[in-house]
Amino acid sequence: MTGAVLRAIFLREWAQALRQPADLAWHALFFVVVSSLFPLSLKPDADTLRLLAPGVLWVGALLAVLLASARMFQDDLRSGWVDQWMLTCAATGLPLALLVATRLTAQWLLAALPVLAVAPLLALQFGLSAWPLAVLMASLALGTAVLVLVTGVAAALAGGLRGAALLVMLIVLPLVAPVIIFGAMAVHHAVRGQPAGAELALLGAMLAVALVACPLLAAVGLRAAVES
């Protein structure tokens, strides 16, 4: 029963995304446009591009994922889908946080995979070699997961409000500043030939904490939104 419920939630999100494939392409296109404008506005110096690459790629990727996730629970609350979650939890004894965690996992895959798919192509125009590119991909995978989890909490808390998407962005951006800092530092160290394990470990630790705390907090926010 548990597996069937979680599978249904996961597959529903994918089915909705496949009905609107332009949204997936838009996230990747936004990342491409934001990241490509910087090299065009600078002198074509390889050292300058490599110096700016970590920050530019990280900010562009996180903005693209944030835009894709800011309205995460808004339609679910409006359509009554979250109410169905509540009834399912009452009938099966499943914790709401487990259903929310499944929803967040699907959201991360839908929002982050298009961004991660085009990241290597964008890294080439900044002159990143194989090792910095590998560190960039690893840090983006960890960082975007943290971003989606934190955004899920903010989206659950603001789901029933007007202008929720803008409010979510205002809440989330200061909270994910450490993720941007450590992610960009990891790539900077890789560009210089230095080890980046410490920064990646910190991102992994942030993800571990977020995996435990964020589904629980988002479940509390959704329950309050439904009951209000």
Order of alpha helices (4+ residues) and beta strands (2+ residues): alpha-alpha-alpha-alpha-alpha-alpha-alpha-alpha-alpha-alpha
